[in-house]
Amino acid sequence: MSNEKGNKKNEQLDQFRVKDEGEALTTNQGLKMAEDEFSLKAGERGPTLLEDFHFREKMTHFDHERIPERVVHARGFGVHGEFEVYESLAPYTKAKFLNEPGRKTPVFVRFSTVAGSRGSMDLARDVRGFATKFYTEEGNYDLVGNNMPVFFIQDGIKFPDFIHAVKPEPHNEIPQAQSAHDTFWDFVANNQETAHMIMWHMSDRAIPRSFRMMEGFGVHTYRLINEKGQAFFVKFHWKPVLGVHSVVWDEAQKISGKDPDFHRRDLYEAIENGDYPVFELGLQIINEEDEFKFDFDILDATKLWPEEDVPVQIVGKMTLNRNVDNYFAETEQVAFHPGHVVPGIDFSNDPLLQTRLFSYTDTQLIRLGGPNFHELPINKPVAPFHNNQRDGYGRQTINTSPVSYHKNSLANNTPGPVSEEEGGYSHYQEKVEGRKVRARSESFKDHFTQAILFWNSMSSVEKYHIINAFSFELGKCKEVSVREQVLEMFSNVNHELVSAIAENLGLPVPAEKEITYAKSSPALSQENTIKRTDTRKVAVIAADGYPKELSETINELKAVSINVEVVSDHQGTIQGNDNTELPVDHTLMTADSVLFDAVLIASQKGNTPLFDKEAPYFVKEALLHYKPIGAIKEGAAILESLQISGQNGVVIDDSKQFIEAVRKARFWDREGKN
Ligand code: HDD
């Protein structure tokens, strides 16, 4: 855990931290209590008395311990960190935290899924929220994004409809944290602006390997404003230095049972181990005069800006380096809002963004119980705040002045607005004119071109996964009409895609449409991502009597920052044939192949039947999930018995090659061989 000095947010939080260990038990009034196990009764066997203030206080507090979960993104995990720019971005923005290299701005990041409840599993097929709060000297700036660069709808007035459709169906509250049901797909087919986002949602991006291995996107077009008042359209990106990686769907479903906390555990452990996740901030910038130069409308949140056309400039980095002290106080009570901006950052007219600017404060009012949620320690800016807002539930600030209005003479007209030069926020004076209408802009009406772009950009393995994801999801829909409508809709994207899904569903293939759009964007394919060994997790399966080469191999793996965990048939330690000892992290009962990136097997037999039964199964499952498999000495006998020794990514007695296989992560050419 990093406890940086000079981190203003951390210092501020310190004023609120309380250590209870070693202290006497008191009531909330500070009264020490002599008894906490028994309620106050009239006689030892008599009824409990109303007089028992201690019981009443304890029980009342407990009865009120829960707050409503977030209406979306209820399941999440937050961590602290810091952000710095590499070079001043003054040519684009006057935001101070983006102007000073070397200045470290404290951040709090909450990752989440969208549809599931607070206790749902991490590995749902879903979009991941990626919300960052920068505690800047000029006030809090929130970049509330996702791990996909586009969205399901174009106008936020449809957000309640969309969320109703994806959440568990209202009559029976089934299914939890899944889009594989009728109402979701009925919404999709009848709101075809969803087409592009659905391609992302059916892709591997919806089942990340780790929060540390996914991109983040601000999604909307925002504006940057520099000191001279010039404006630039901007899209924000977070690029993980570990690359973008996913699990496979079968694995995701199994992880959901074996470890529903897989993603939060992964992030928590990485930070505790000092493997701080790093994301680089990227900007795509379009000059104001180029607003109409593209074959899509840059205000449409269902469109991305292909990186090959508008390059992503890497401008800074964020390091996540501290876990929270208390989940509820920090992660549950943190309140993000795309409308929390600082001078130099402004909005565009994207109608999805515009509606979000209303929703976020509104939702905190019910979730956090009133208008003073900005005073909660996690939400409190490090910049001082002064205004004439007063009172309300849970007010903590003690405003001492009798004057709580503006304008005034009694306090010399303070607190009062300050000029832009003095840091006052002033909205970008965009010229707008038009009639009041409820309508979709003509320029928002192409729903399929970028869905095609996405499909064209996928590798054949990624395409195969998309076909399977559609087939799974639609296969779970009961209404044939819904399945048919979706097939018809996606025949606008690709014929091969819908033909394969139709075949899996046993439905007629929709008539082939003429599709001429042939562009692709290599940046969209995960095949082209960074591949590294750092923090990849290898299960070493070994038993007493393991070969002497194992210790050496483990050292080699650790030298390239691979995390090694020993899995055996009993807890405690195991002894090698060279009399070395290894502590056991898991047994074959408590660990499972889906929780690791690769397997290294060093023994053929254990002391218990558990080894004979589970070790080959462990290896076989890793094989079916295309993962690297290594064997040392007699461990190879297990590979022989499974008849897999010749396959790609299966390495015997060669630690260098095994490390290379771990770096590569998956061996897709095994498809159809096992
Ligand atoms: Fe939203 C939460 C991201 C569209 C209304 N949203 C929420 C969170 C993330 C996003 C990451 C969780 C924040 C946290 O961790 O506490 N939302 C997005 C993105 C969108 C988007 C990237 C499209 C580009 N959202 C969106 C629309 C609306 C909302 C169109 C409504 C008009 N979102 C909400 C909300 C939530 C929320 C109801 C629920 C909890 C919260 O705000 O604090 O206000």
Boltz pocket constraint, residues with backbone or C-beta under 6 A from the ligand:
constraints:
  - pocket:
      binder: B
      contacts: [[A, 70], [A, 71], [A, 72], [A, 73], [A, 76], [A, 110], [A, 111], [A, 112], [A, 128], [A, 129], [A, 130], [A, 131], [A, 144], [A, 145], [A, 146], [A, 150], [A, 151], [A, 155], [A, 156], [A, 157], [A, 159], [A, 217], [A, 218], [A, 219], [A, 220], [A, 301], [A, 331], [A, 334], [A, 335], [A, 336], [A, 352], [A, 355], [A, 356], [A, 359], [A, 360], [A, 361], [A, 363], [A, 364]]
      max_distance: 6.0
